[in-house]
């Protein structure tokens, strides 16, 4: 967590065995599975990120053995909120109340601004997980490769 904050990079786990996906599936996080129909719908992404911010946990994107493509990830996340992908990659979503752009009136009282604590916002992170051994340069430049 401290390494991620200091380097202002999110984690990309390259796990050929699939053990990381299994481990993370049973942890306290909001998991999006890129190969599961509906998981990367804009509203599902928005709610997953918003919930992770509210409760201080990671958003995990399991890409399985699909090819990791920057334009696809950018399109998926930016459909939920323009600029969301860049804010996530730059670790700037929690700065300058950027996260408030995700809140919609129908989200209810649990997602009003005063319900978000600094502690939880500081523990928010995004983790990408893939089984592919080769990663495009954009990801290698923007993420901590684990």
Secondary structure, 3 states (H helix, E strand, C coil): CHHHHHHCCEEEEECCCCHHHHHHHCCCCEEEECCCCCCCCHHHHHHHHHHHHHHCCEEEEECCCCCCCHHHHHHHHHHHCCCHHHHHHCCCCCCCCHHHHHCCHHHCHHHCHHHCCHHHHHHCEEEEEECCCCCCHHHHHHEEEC
